[in-house]
Amino acid sequence: MMVLASLSTALIAFVLMVSGNPVSRVMRVHDRLEVVPTGFAAAEMARSETLLHLRIALTARNITGLETVLMSVSAPGSPSYGKYLSLDQVKEYTSPSVESVTVVKAWLAEHNVTNVAVTGAYNDLLSFSVPAGTANSLFSSSFQNYVDLDSGERIIRTQQYSIPEELESHIAFVHPTTSFAKSQFGPTAPLFSIPIPNYNVTELANPVPGTCGRYITPACLQALYGIPTSPATQSSNSMSVTGFLNQYANRDDLAQFLKDFRRDVNSNTSFKDQFVDGGMNSQDISEAGLEANLDIQYTVGVATGVPVTFVSVGQSNNDFVDAFNVLISQTEPPTVVTTSYGYDEADLPKYLANYMCNQYMSLGTRGVSVLFASGDGGVAGTRQKQCTIFVPTFPASCPWQTAVGATGGINPEVAASLSSGGFSNYFPSPDYQKPAISKYLTALGSTNSGRYHASGRAFPDVAAQGEKVIIGYRGRYGLVEGTSCSSPIFASVISLINDRLIAAGKPVLGFLNPFIYANPQAFFDITAGSNPGCDTNGFPATTGWNPVTGMGTPNFSALLKAAGL
């Protein structure tokens, strides 16, 4: 019986190695950067004894099959709509094979790397620490220091690494190697601060306050979108707000905000904390975070009665990945997750973008709605910058999450010029949005030709108010702007819809995009404005989907009807 005939080449190599015959490895370049990324400068080589903390991501068993499942449980009209998977069921698609774990650990052992931890929600990450000299030998690489020209911070990376040819089907990527990404954007600093006594708080708290053209408050959003004030009732319905970059959500600021702008809600209403990678949530008022306060005040203050958790993530090489791995690993994850941070797509290695995007896919198969702010630089990306080719943002460009753009004004509500939107250079356009995108591109004609990838995943998907939003910040009130306002607002609407679905014995909305594109009547169409950048006027907002406000802003009653309520 030829047992070895059924084994892969990689496993044969493992057997030979443990038999005392070291294997000669043919190395193949797995990733390469041709130039040092913009914003960094190369410095001296890393000292050979400097300890590096690395992760090898192993290939998922059947990620294509998981995508098929996602669409079957998310597409309205599908026989499997709403029949979400359990964590164990998702693992059948996302976990690596036993062979992958075995052969990769064997290769590491050849280099005396034996203290390897199997981590990740799907046991798909091999985490270990090695001296830079060992890493250079292991990956045929040259780790060196690079200086962040903005902050002066030094990081150790390599512009190229290789892996054994026979392990290419087992290893998705090694991180952080060629990744120079820094998470970016949040709301701009307060346009101005307003001491509480200097204006009429009662007027701003009234239903449909006359000041909505100057300030946006929860009452304005309730009037604009028909958001109910009645509290949610279902304890199984919950929302998580992710926080990064040492942003802390202050409970005293929230209490004052609720006291002034949600007088129908107990001002002691608060939120839970969840900490990842050494994250924390200092309650020193001087450390209150602009972004964190905004996100919490416009979830707790809009999604009345929905339990909210603030997920504070410490600064690390793996902050986004680790935050979502924690959410994924929960047997009962939140039904909605909103994040107001992101990257210019090109600043993130494609391998890492794919991995993160697949994380959102897996949450979608479990009935979780994942939302991200689209960015605040118009067609120039996360922020305004000099450019000639339009800059897509990530995670907004991932097809398995819902990207939220920004609007401003009332009567009429128009596209906010800061709202990032466009077309991905990494991900193709998914089927669920192709008809809407085709219609827009036909109307657009040759405008901006050559500046964007027309067959890429188009974003944003939806929008909400993102200008002149009033928040409590370190004991005062101020106005902020950005899609960082819009994502928690839209997420709150979805949480309230989910609450009613659960009460009616129906499944929650889960991955939103197939539902969104199938129900254009459930949104207020935004047909004016644009998102300038790169020395252009950007994309115009027109009837139907557009790359500034997506399908539009939420119409609560119409969304309820579309959801079958």
Secondary structure as GFF3:
##gff-version 3
##sequence-region A 1 565
A	DSSP	three_ten_helix	3	6	.	.	.	ID=ss1
A	DSSP	alpha_helix	9	18	.	.	.	ID=ss2
A	DSSP	beta_strand	27	32	.	.	.	ID=ss3
A	DSSP	beta_strand	40	45	.	.	.	ID=ss4
A	DSSP	beta_strand	51	58	.	.	.	ID=ss5
A	DSSP	alpha_helix	63	74	.	.	.	ID=ss6
A	DSSP	alpha_helix	87	94	.	.	.	ID=ss7
A	DSSP	alpha_helix	98	110	.	.	.	ID=ss8
A	DSSP	beta_strand	117	119	.	.	.	ID=ss9
A	DSSP	beta_strand	125	131	.	.	.	ID=ss10
A	DSSP	alpha_helix	132	139	.	.	.	ID=ss11
A	DSSP	beta_strand	144	148	.	.	.	ID=ss12
A	DSSP	beta_strand	154	157	.	.	.	ID=ss13
A	DSSP	beta_strand	160	164	.	.	.	ID=ss14
A	DSSP	three_ten_helix	165	167	.	.	.	ID=ss15
A	DSSP	beta_strand	171	175	.	.	.	ID=ss16
A	DSSP	beta_strand	193	194	.	.	.	ID=ss17
A	DSSP	three_ten_helix	196	198	.	.	.	ID=ss18
A	DSSP	alpha_helix	201	205	.	.	.	ID=ss19
A	DSSP	alpha_helix	218	225	.	.	.	ID=ss20
A	DSSP	beta_strand	239	243	.	.	.	ID=ss21
A	DSSP	alpha_helix	251	261	.	.	.	ID=ss22
A	DSSP	beta_strand	272	276	.	.	.	ID=ss23
A	DSSP	three_ten_helix	285	287	.	.	.	ID=ss24
A	DSSP	alpha_helix	290	300	.	.	.	ID=ss25
A	DSSP	beta_strand	308	313	.	.	.	ID=ss26
A	DSSP	alpha_helix	319	329	.	.	.	ID=ss27
A	DSSP	beta_strand	336	339	.	.	.	ID=ss28
A	DSSP	beta_strand	343	344	.	.	.	ID=ss29
A	DSSP	three_ten_helix	345	347	.	.	.	ID=ss30
A	DSSP	alpha_helix	350	365	.	.	.	ID=ss31
A	DSSP	beta_strand	369	373	.	.	.	ID=ss32
A	DSSP	three_ten_helix	378	380	.	.	.	ID=ss33
A	DSSP	beta_strand	393	394	.	.	.	ID=ss34
A	DSSP	beta_strand	402	408	.	.	.	ID=ss35
A	DSSP	beta_strand	414	415	.	.	.	ID=ss36
A	DSSP	beta_strand	422	428	.	.	.	ID=ss37
A	DSSP	three_ten_helix	431	433	.	.	.	ID=ss38
A	DSSP	alpha_helix	434	444	.	.	.	ID=ss39
A	DSSP	beta_strand	456	459	.	.	.	ID=ss40
A	DSSP	beta_strand	462	465	.	.	.	ID=ss41
A	DSSP	beta_strand	469	473	.	.	.	ID=ss42
A	DSSP	beta_strand	476	480	.	.	.	ID=ss43
A	DSSP	alpha_helix	483	503	.	.	.	ID=ss44
A	DSSP	alpha_helix	513	518	.	.	.	ID=ss45
A	DSSP	three_ten_helix	520	522	.	.	.	ID=ss46
A	DSSP	beta_strand	523	524	.	.	.	ID=ss47
A	DSSP	beta_strand	553	554	.	.	.	ID=ss48
A	DSSP	alpha_helix	556	562	.	.	.	ID=ss49
###
